[in-house]
Amino acid sequence: MSRRRCGAEHAARHAPPPLTARHPAAGIPQSTADVAVVPALVALADLALTLWQLATH
């Protein structure tokens, strides 16, 4: 058997799995999970900024 492969076959073997399969909340559609994550990140950034301001003033 030849070691050379068709380009499409090679790409299919090395393609990453679908994004929803890798997502921690795989049961939730990707867009819904992202909508839940963004406010949490904003709140975390706000908390970090508040703590930074308290520490430096």
mmCIF file of the C-alpha atoms, coordinates in Angstrom:
data_MODEL
# 
_entry.id   MODEL 
# 
loop_
_atom_site.group_PDB 
_atom_site.id 
_atom_site.type_symbol 
_atom_site.label_atom_id 
_atom_site.label_alt_id 
_atom_site.label_comp_id 
_atom_site.label_asym_id 
_atom_site.label_entity_id 
_atom_site.label_seq_id 
_atom_site.pdbx_PDB_ins_code 
_atom_site.Cartn_x 
_atom_site.Cartn_y 
_atom_site.Cartn_z 
_atom_site.occupancy 
_atom_site.B_iso_or_equiv 
_atom_site.pdbx_formal_charge 
_atom_site.auth_seq_id 
_atom_site.auth_comp_id 
_atom_site.auth_asym_id 
_atom_site.auth_atom_id 
_atom_site.pdbx_PDB_model_num 
ATOM 1  C CA . MET A 1 1  ? 0.000   0.000  0.000  1.00 0.00 ? 1  MET A CA 1 
ATOM 2  C CA . SER A 1 2  ? 1.339   3.416  -0.897 1.00 0.00 ? 2  SER A CA 1 
ATOM 3  C CA . ARG A 1 3  ? 2.160   5.810  1.907  1.00 0.00 ? 3  ARG A CA 1 
ATOM 4  C CA . ARG A 1 4  ? 0.900   8.784  -0.118 1.00 0.00 ? 4  ARG A CA 1 
ATOM 5  C CA . ARG A 1 5  ? -2.677  9.786  0.569  1.00 0.00 ? 5  ARG A CA 1 
ATOM 6  C CA . CYS A 1 6  ? -5.245  11.851 -1.236 1.00 0.00 ? 6  CYS A CA 1 
ATOM 7  C CA . GLY A 1 7  ? -5.271  15.422 0.095  1.00 0.00 ? 7  GLY A CA 1 
ATOM 8  C CA . ALA A 1 8  ? -8.942  15.278 1.064  1.00 0.00 ? 8  ALA A CA 1 
ATOM 9  C CA . GLU A 1 9  ? -8.502  12.000 2.907  1.00 0.00 ? 9  GLU A CA 1 
ATOM 10 C CA . HIS A 1 10 ? -5.480  13.362 4.752  1.00 0.00 ? 10 HIS A CA 1 
ATOM 11 C CA . ALA A 1 11 ? -7.343  16.536 5.726  1.00 0.00 ? 11 ALA A CA 1 
ATOM 12 C CA . ALA A 1 12 ? -10.322 14.516 6.940  1.00 0.00 ? 12 ALA A CA 1 
ATOM 13 C CA . ARG A 1 13 ? -8.093  12.394 9.164  1.00 0.00 ? 13 ARG A CA 1 
ATOM 14 C CA . HIS A 1 14 ? -6.524  15.458 10.783 1.00 0.00 ? 14 HIS A CA 1 
ATOM 15 C CA . ALA A 1 15 ? -9.587  17.688 10.978 1.00 0.00 ? 15 ALA A CA 1 
ATOM 16 C CA . PRO A 1 16 ? -10.578 18.683 14.524 1.00 0.00 ? 16 PRO A CA 1 
ATOM 17 C CA . PRO A 1 17 ? -13.891 17.377 15.845 1.00 0.00 ? 17 PRO A CA 1 
ATOM 18 C CA . PRO A 1 18 ? -16.902 19.703 15.590 1.00 0.00 ? 18 PRO A CA 1 
ATOM 19 C CA . LEU A 1 19 ? -16.742 22.613 18.026 1.00 0.00 ? 19 LEU A CA 1 
ATOM 20 C CA . THR A 1 20 ? -19.844 21.573 19.957 1.00 0.00 ? 20 THR A CA 1 
ATOM 21 C CA . ALA A 1 21 ? -18.292 18.167 20.695 1.00 0.00 ? 21 ALA A CA 1 
ATOM 22 C CA . ARG A 1 22 ? -15.283 19.814 22.368 1.00 0.00 ? 22 ARG A CA 1 
ATOM 23 C CA . HIS A 1 23 ? -17.305 22.382 24.309 1.00 0.00 ? 23 HIS A CA 1 
ATOM 24 C CA . PRO A 1 24 ? -17.563 21.716 28.071 1.00 0.00 ? 24 PRO A CA 1 
ATOM 25 C CA . ALA A 1 25 ? -21.329 22.188 27.878 1.00 0.00 ? 25 ALA A CA 1 
ATOM 26 C CA . ALA A 1 26 ? -21.734 19.892 24.890 1.00 0.00 ? 26 ALA A CA 1 
ATOM 27 C CA . GLY A 1 27 ? -25.476 19.502 25.468 1.00 0.00 ? 27 GLY A CA 1 
ATOM 28 C CA . ILE A 1 28 ? -26.002 23.248 25.111 1.00 0.00 ? 28 ILE A CA 1 
ATOM 29 C CA . PRO A 1 29 ? -25.849 24.802 21.641 1.00 0.00 ? 29 PRO A CA 1 
ATOM 30 C CA . GLN A 1 30 ? -22.610 26.722 21.098 1.00 0.00 ? 30 GLN A CA 1 
ATOM 31 C CA . SER A 1 31 ? -24.216 30.160 20.854 1.00 0.00 ? 31 SER A CA 1 
ATOM 32 C CA . THR A 1 32 ? -26.176 29.674 24.099 1.00 0.00 ? 32 THR A CA 1 
ATOM 33 C CA . ALA A 1 33 ? -23.044 28.609 25.962 1.00 0.00 ? 33 ALA A CA 1 
ATOM 34 C CA . ASP A 1 34 ? -21.168 31.662 24.649 1.00 0.00 ? 34 ASP A CA 1 
ATOM 35 C CA . VAL A 1 35 ? -23.993 33.959 25.762 1.00 0.00 ? 35 VAL A CA 1 
ATOM 36 C CA . ALA A 1 36 ? -23.692 32.504 29.267 1.00 0.00 ? 36 ALA A CA 1 
ATOM 37 C CA . VAL A 1 37 ? -19.891 32.861 29.373 1.00 0.00 ? 37 VAL A CA 1 
ATOM 38 C CA . VAL A 1 38 ? -19.572 36.494 28.274 1.00 0.00 ? 38 VAL A CA 1 
ATOM 39 C CA . PRO A 1 39 ? -21.399 38.085 31.248 1.00 0.00 ? 39 PRO A CA 1 
ATOM 40 C CA . ALA A 1 40 ? -19.348 35.931 33.631 1.00 0.00 ? 40 ALA A CA 1 
ATOM 41 C CA . LEU A 1 41 ? -16.123 37.188 32.045 1.00 0.00 ? 41 LEU A CA 1 
ATOM 42 C CA . VAL A 1 42 ? -17.328 40.794 32.237 1.00 0.00 ? 42 VAL A CA 1 
ATOM 43 C CA . ALA A 1 43 ? -18.190 40.346 35.926 1.00 0.00 ? 43 ALA A CA 1 
ATOM 44 C CA . LEU A 1 44 ? -14.783 38.802 36.597 1.00 0.00 ? 44 LEU A CA 1 
ATOM 45 C CA . ALA A 1 45 ? -13.034 41.697 34.844 1.00 0.00 ? 45 ALA A CA 1 
ATOM 46 C CA . ASP A 1 46 ? -15.107 44.196 36.838 1.00 0.00 ? 46 ASP A CA 1 
ATOM 47 C CA . LEU A 1 47 ? -14.177 42.464 40.092 1.00 0.00 ? 47 LEU A CA 1 
ATOM 48 C CA . ALA A 1 48 ? -10.492 42.470 39.145 1.00 0.00 ? 48 ALA A CA 1 
ATOM 49 C CA . LEU A 1 49 ? -10.651 46.185 38.318 1.00 0.00 ? 49 LEU A CA 1 
ATOM 50 C CA . THR A 1 50 ? -12.378 46.955 41.619 1.00 0.00 ? 50 THR A CA 1 
ATOM 51 C CA . LEU A 1 51 ? -9.787  45.005 43.597 1.00 0.00 ? 51 LEU A CA 1 
ATOM 52 C CA . TRP A 1 52 ? -6.979  46.728 41.679 1.00 0.00 ? 52 TRP A CA 1 
ATOM 53 C CA . GLN A 1 53 ? -8.445  50.152 42.469 1.00 0.00 ? 53 GLN A CA 1 
ATOM 54 C CA . LEU A 1 54 ? -8.817  49.286 46.149 1.00 0.00 ? 54 LEU A CA 1 
ATOM 55 C CA . ALA A 1 55 ? -5.250  47.996 46.315 1.00 0.00 ? 55 ALA A CA 1 
ATOM 56 C CA . THR A 1 56 ? -3.669  51.016 44.620 1.00 0.00 ? 56 THR A CA 1 
ATOM 57 C CA . HIS A 1 57 ? -5.580  53.813 46.365 1.00 0.00 ? 57 HIS A CA 1 
# 
